[in-house]
Protein backbone atom coordinates (compact mmCIF):
# COMPACT_ATOMS: atom_id res chain seq x y z
CA UNK A 1 0.00 0.00 0.00
CA UNK A 2 1.52 3.33 -1.05
CA UNK A 3 1.14 6.15 1.46
CA UNK A 4 2.78 9.47 2.29
CA UNK A 5 3.07 11.31 5.57
CA UNK A 6 1.86 14.91 5.92
CA UNK A 7 1.43 17.41 8.73
CA UNK A 8 -2.27 18.05 9.36
CA UNK A 9 -4.68 19.47 11.93
CA UNK A 10 -8.03 18.05 12.98
CA UNK A 11 -10.96 20.44 12.52
CA UNK A 12 -13.83 21.12 14.89
CA UNK A 13 -17.43 21.04 13.64
CA UNK A 14 -17.49 24.84 13.70
CA UNK A 15 -14.38 24.99 11.49
CA UNK A 16 -15.80 22.40 9.07
CA UNK A 17 -18.95 24.51 8.73
CA UNK A 18 -16.78 27.25 7.20
CA UNK A 19 -15.47 24.98 4.40
CA UNK A 20 -16.70 24.80 0.82
CA UNK A 21 -16.81 21.93 -1.66
CA UNK A 22 -13.48 22.98 -3.21
CA UNK A 23 -11.55 22.81 0.06
CA UNK A 24 -9.24 19.80 0.28
CA UNK A 25 -9.65 17.74 3.44
CA UNK A 26 -8.60 14.30 4.65
CA UNK A 27 -10.91 11.67 6.13
CA UNK A 28 -10.68 8.01 7.11
CA UNK A 29 -9.60 5.81 4.19
CA UNK A 30 -11.82 2.87 5.16
CA UNK A 31 -12.99 1.13 1.97
CA UNK A 32 -15.89 -1.37 1.77
CA UNK A 33 -15.57 -2.63 5.36
CA UNK A 34 -11.77 -2.77 5.02
CA UNK A 35 -10.32 -0.81 7.92
CA UNK A 36 -7.22 1.16 6.91
CA UNK A 37 -5.16 3.02 9.50
CA UNK A 38 -4.69 6.05 7.29
CA UNK A 39 -6.51 8.91 5.57
CA UNK A 40 -7.76 9.70 2.06
CA UNK A 41 -7.99 13.05 0.20
CA UNK A 42 -11.63 14.18 0.12
CA UNK A 43 -14.00 17.12 -0.14
CA UNK A 44 -17.38 17.97 1.36
CA UNK A 45 -20.39 17.00 -0.77
CA UNK A 46 -21.93 20.42 -0.12
CA UNK A 47 -20.79 23.61 1.65
CA UNK A 48 -20.34 23.13 5.38
CA UNK A 49 -22.83 25.88 6.23
CA UNK A 50 -25.61 23.86 4.53
CA UNK A 51 -25.29 20.81 6.79
CA UNK A 52 -27.65 20.32 9.69
CA UNK A 53 -27.44 18.18 12.81
CA UNK A 54 -23.66 18.22 13.17
CA UNK A 55 -23.02 15.36 10.72
CA UNK A 56 -20.99 16.22 7.62
CA UNK A 57 -20.79 14.23 4.40
CA UNK A 58 -17.46 13.95 2.56
CA UNK A 59 -16.56 12.06 -0.61
CA UNK A 60 -13.03 10.72 -1.01
CA UNK A 61 -11.14 10.79 -4.32
CA UNK A 62 -11.74 7.01 -4.37
CA UNK A 63 -15.52 7.43 -4.53
CA UNK A 64 -16.35 6.53 -0.92
CA UNK A 65 -18.89 8.77 0.86
CA UNK A 66 -18.59 9.07 4.64
CA UNK A 67 -20.85 10.77 7.20
CA UNK A 68 -18.70 12.23 9.93
CA UNK A 69 -19.20 13.87 13.32
CA UNK A 70 -15.98 15.93 13.55
CA UNK A 71 -16.12 16.42 17.33
CA UNK A 72 -16.77 12.75 18.13
CA UNK A 73 -13.88 11.03 19.92
CA UNK A 74 -15.03 7.71 18.47
CA UNK A 75 -14.39 8.87 14.88
CA UNK A 76 -11.21 9.79 13.03
CA UNK A 77 -12.59 13.25 12.15
CA UNK A 78 -11.87 15.69 9.33
CA UNK A 79 -8.36 17.03 8.80
CA UNK A 80 -6.65 19.74 6.72
CA UNK A 81 -2.99 20.06 5.83
CA UNK A 82 -1.19 22.35 8.30
CA UNK A 83 2.55 22.98 8.71
CA UNK A 84 2.41 22.90 12.51
CA UNK A 85 -0.03 20.00 12.78
CA UNK A 86 0.57 16.39 13.73
CA UNK A 87 1.73 13.73 11.30
CA UNK A 88 -0.91 11.61 9.56
CA UNK A 89 -0.54 8.97 6.84
CA UNK A 90 -2.40 9.54 3.55
CA UNK A 91 -3.10 6.79 1.04
CA UNK A 92 -1.92 7.49 -2.51
CA UNK A 93 -3.95 6.95 -5.68
CA UNK A 94 -2.98 3.89 -7.74
CA UNK A 95 -4.73 5.16 -10.85
CA UNK A 96 -8.14 5.94 -12.28
CA UNK A 97 -10.94 3.49 -13.01
CA UNK A 98 -12.93 4.73 -16.02
CA UNK A 99 -16.63 3.99 -16.19
CA UNK A 100 -17.52 5.05 -19.71
CA UNK A 101 -19.50 4.17 -22.79
CA UNK A 102 -17.13 3.62 -25.70
CA UNK A 103 -18.48 3.26 -29.24
CA UNK A 104 -16.26 1.29 -31.64
CA UNK A 105 -17.55 1.63 -35.24
CA UNK A 106 -17.82 -1.81 -36.83
CA UNK A 107 -16.50 -3.26 -33.58
CA UNK A 108 -15.96 -6.99 -33.11
CA UNK A 109 -13.72 -9.19 -30.96
CA UNK A 110 -10.73 -8.48 -33.20
CA UNK A 111 -11.12 -4.68 -33.11
CA UNK A 112 -11.61 -4.71 -29.33
CA UNK A 113 -8.44 -6.78 -29.00
CA UNK A 114 -6.56 -4.12 -31.00
CA UNK A 115 -8.02 -1.41 -28.77
CA UNK A 116 -6.81 -3.12 -25.58
CA UNK A 117 -3.41 -3.89 -27.15
CA UNK A 118 -2.97 -0.19 -27.98
CA UNK A 119 -3.89 0.79 -24.40
CA UNK A 120 -1.40 -1.71 -22.97
CA UNK A 121 1.29 -0.42 -25.31
CA UNK A 122 0.63 3.13 -24.11
CA UNK A 123 0.44 2.35 -20.37
CA UNK A 124 2.41 -0.88 -20.00
CA UNK A 125 1.64 -4.59 -19.96
CA UNK A 126 -0.58 -5.63 -17.07
CA UNK A 127 -1.44 -2.03 -16.22
CA UNK A 128 -4.65 -1.77 -18.23
CA UNK A 129 -7.14 -4.26 -16.83
CA UNK A 130 -10.70 -4.98 -17.96
CA UNK A 131 -13.30 -5.19 -15.22
CA UNK A 132 -17.00 -5.88 -15.77
CA UNK A 133 -16.80 -5.55 -19.52
CA UNK A 134 -20.20 -5.48 -21.18
CA UNK A 135 -20.20 -5.23 -24.97
CA UNK A 136 -23.50 -4.45 -26.69
CA UNK A 137 -24.18 -4.20 -30.40
CA UNK A 138 -25.57 -0.87 -31.53
CA UNK A 139 -28.34 -0.94 -34.19
CA UNK A 140 -27.50 1.03 -37.31
CA UNK A 141 -30.33 3.51 -36.78
CA UNK A 142 -29.78 7.24 -36.41
CA UNK A 143 -32.11 9.70 -34.73
CA UNK A 144 -32.56 13.46 -34.43
CA UNK A 145 -32.94 14.67 -30.87
CA UNK A 146 -35.15 17.67 -30.08
CA UNK A 147 -35.92 19.48 -26.84
CA UNK A 148 -39.45 20.57 -25.97
CA UNK A 149 -40.74 22.45 -22.96
CA UNK A 150 -41.56 19.89 -20.27
CA UNK A 151 -44.55 21.85 -18.95
CA UNK A 152 -47.03 24.34 -20.25
CA UNK A 153 -50.05 24.46 -22.52
CA UNK A 154 -50.27 21.95 -25.29
CA UNK A 155 -50.26 23.56 -28.69
CA UNK A 156 -50.27 22.44 -32.29
CA UNK A 157 -46.72 23.66 -32.70
CA UNK A 158 -44.89 23.19 -29.39
CA UNK A 159 -41.74 25.19 -28.78
CA UNK A 160 -38.82 22.96 -29.67
CA UNK A 161 -35.13 23.15 -30.25
CA UNK A 162 -32.97 20.79 -32.30
CA UNK A 163 -30.13 19.60 -30.08
CA UNK A 164 -28.42 16.67 -31.81
CA UNK A 165 -28.70 15.51 -35.40
CA UNK A 166 -27.88 12.08 -36.78
CA UNK A 167 -26.81 10.27 -33.59
CA UNK A 168 -27.33 6.73 -32.33
CA UNK A 169 -30.14 6.19 -29.77
CA UNK A 170 -27.63 4.43 -27.53
CA UNK A 171 -25.66 7.65 -27.18
CA UNK A 172 -28.83 9.59 -26.37
CA UNK A 173 -29.15 7.61 -23.11
CA UNK A 174 -26.14 9.49 -21.76
CA UNK A 175 -27.39 12.98 -22.59
CA UNK A 176 -29.28 15.26 -20.24
CA UNK A 177 -31.95 17.75 -21.37
CA UNK A 178 -31.79 21.39 -20.33
CA UNK A 179 -33.66 22.44 -17.18
CA UNK A 180 -37.41 22.62 -17.86
CA UNK A 181 -37.10 20.76 -21.18
CA UNK A 182 -37.54 17.14 -22.24
CA UNK A 183 -36.07 15.13 -25.09
CA UNK A 184 -38.11 14.03 -28.12
CA UNK A 185 -36.58 11.49 -30.50
CA UNK A 186 -37.40 11.18 -34.19
CA UNK A 187 -35.92 9.06 -36.94
CA UNK A 188 -33.17 11.00 -38.67
CA UNK A 189 -34.27 13.00 -41.66
CA UNK A 190 -31.54 14.57 -43.81
CA UNK A 191 -31.76 18.35 -43.80
CA UNK A 192 -32.69 19.54 -47.27
CA UNK A 193 -31.44 22.98 -48.19
CA UNK A 194 -34.05 24.59 -50.47
CA UNK A 195 -32.10 27.83 -50.79
CA UNK A 196 -32.15 28.80 -54.48
CA UNK A 197 -28.75 28.92 -56.14
CA UNK A 198 -27.68 31.20 -58.96
Steps between C-alpha positions, in 0.01 A plus 500: 500500500652833395462782751664832583529684828379860535457750781130564563259642757165358605207739454213568737140492375494880506811515279358241258185711466717774347631273220377482142489213252833605345693483827731199522459294816605156621269237648523134598608280208278206597383326181210250480532374859880486466645696790810697399706686759547803279318786328375579149477835314136613492263794474162585650199403287346842565614819677545452873251775585222298330532195726264451790521286812878504536564214255703586190520301178833472316590311183853366460689507169440122495122542484417410861246724678530530878274670756715646773450664839822706523486549878435133580789328679385168355564616141818592315362846412572744218851634447671771292866532411680729747874563541486492880256210527560139595616234257236288326537236228314557171430225249618570145297446183597194294325627189159578357220255427301624199130426483411606148302412192737445209365464146722303260371534140473156341632355825554127547724280715799571276461880509451497878817293533688766300354771723621329819840423343544870417408598858749250643769629266434855620481422874697177537423129504278396789414860585179526299251251640144428387240479774130431445520533125160507334500525121170578328432525129361833387223493234584697188217748553555873537267746668455876530462621856279800579423681824147609587371688801418244769201696632252749370198512273478249223501661160499388140855622459683453831815700561792277411869519442716264295784381722671207327472384141582157362607319819448146626219446756751324724697822535183694581468302826801688635375849417311728735233749387516864604313605815125518432531314168456138394647299215296390197653246262418469131648288225775694327390700201773657285478878501407619153625844408239661272695824468495597131840512334607728218 
